[in-house]
Amino acid sequence: MVAKVFIDGAVGTTGLEIRERLEGRKELALVNLSETERKDATARARALNDADVVVLCLPDDAAREAVGLVQNPKVREI
């Protein structure tokens, strides 16, 4: 089974480093949002809820907001 991973904040330093470490792993599929989509709350919420694992590379307030968008109980947040 391939796990879907969404890195929220993937364009920041930490997000870029995590993405680099996870890219190419056959057991993972990275969920990507375009520049426009990552600023769109609906697209972001969809990515957060469609992933198996979400890695939050965001400032504290933004991370709390992101967790509030997750409604899928199967999503694991880091």
N, C-alpha and C positions, 0 to 999 in steps of 0.2 A: 504494500500500500504506500502510495506517495502522499506525504503530509503537505498541506498547503500552508505556507508561512507568509504572513504579511508584516513587513517592517514599517511601522508608522513612524515617520521621521527618518526615512531612508536616505534623505539627501544631506543630513547633518553628518558630522565627523563620526560619531559612534555608529549611526545607521549604515554609513558607507563601509565601515570596517566589518560590521556584522554581515552585511550583504556579501562582501568579498569572501568571507570565511564560509558562507553557506552556498554560494554559487557553485554549480557543477556537481553538487551532491545528488546522486540519483534517487535517494529516498525523500528528497524535498523538492517542492515546486514553489518558487517565489512568486508571490502576487505583486504585480507592478501597477502603479497608477501613473498616468501621464501628469505633466506639470499642472494642467488644468484640472484634472480629476482630483489631485491631492488637495486642492483648495476647495473642492466641492463636497459639502457635508454628506450629501446622499451617496456619492460614489465612495467616499471614505467609509461610511457606515456599512455599505454593501461589502466592501473589502474586509472590514473588521469582522463581519458576521459570517462571511464565506470561508474564512481561513480556519484551519485547525489550531494554529498557534499564531499569536500576535505578539510581536516584540515592540514595546513602546520606547522609542528613543526621542522622547519629548520632554520639555520642561514640565514641572509638576502639575501646574494647572491644566495644561493641554493633555497630559496623560490622564488626569481625572476625567476630563471631558470625553476622551476617547473610550475609557472604560464605561462611561455612561451610555455610549452608543451601542455597546455590545449587548445584544438580546438573545443570542444563541448560547444556550447553556453548555454546549460542547466546546466552545472556544476557550482556549487556555491563554492567559495573558502573562507576559513576562515584562 
